[in-house]
Amino acid sequence: MSIVRRALMVNTLRGLVAAATLTAAGLVGAQTAKPIRLLVGFPAGGGTDVIARTLADKLKDELGVPVVVDNRPGAGGQVAAQALKASPPDGSTYFLSHDHTISILPLVVKNPGFDPAHDFVAVGGLATFVNAFAVSSGTPAKSFKDYVAAVQAAGGKGNVGVPAPASVPEFLVKVIGEKNKLDLVSVPYRGSAPMLADMLGNQIGAGVASVPDFIENHRAGKLRVVAVLGDKRQAALPDVPSFAELGLAGFEDVPYYGIFTVAGTPKASLDPFSAALAKVLAQPDVHERLTAMGLSVGYSTGAQLAARERSYAQTWARIIKSSGFQPQ
């Protein structure tokens, strides 16, 4: 065998060994990549849970690793937020939350166990939505004005369910009652799912929650959404008047849904997740499903989400202070 031929064979063997080593390393890396945990602060079956599961199913394809929804209900998302704070900053844990946990809880709870400004980092926004006022099927009211008239006829007192204590829906119940000269009492639940169960069972006659929480049962005729917050009607509920139409203005800064993770997470982990979220939200089937739930779907960067959260918190800090509420 010539020296040249022998050298070629040696180089070929070295190339094959190197290629095999790289392939094995790639397979090991794929097998040992940590699954992503997507925390949700409310029980399974509620609007936030449905959104999380819709996104998780698509994110796993974009990221190439399992994305597991982890429901940690309790205290209006406080339990999930504390779980996020306690998680390692390695890009394996994220928190899908709406405004209540991130923006409102720190305003109404003295020691929530987390500080969004220091403990969390915004990853990406996915939608905005509005809250709505709904009545159970056992309530004869067909409109919000009918509801007001029925409460007045019953002595002016009425119970209204809300998904969490000291939440935006609870403050809205207070404002709605004052505006219409009614003695409305908020009945707080541990999430929208148990509240809906009581509404569907006619255990409580009315409730305030997000449009995504109500919309499917509204369409099925199991309850009736009679008004939506904000200054305009919603595309998913074109026949339902806004509260601005009914004389209750001042709630134009609508709530948001976003994804957060623990502070200190490397940018190398944040950027791929945020990019994957943008791609998922652009998929027609995802956009269609979330829009049908009553969301105004639209991706925003982590910086944009953080700015929106600060603005929203400032708006509600003024409203909560003017209500006389004292943090508990």
Summary of the structure (lengths in Angstrom):
residues: 328
radius of gyration: 24.4
end to end distance: 87.4
largest distance: 107.1
contacts: 1111
relative contact order: 0.17
helix: 49%
strand: 21%
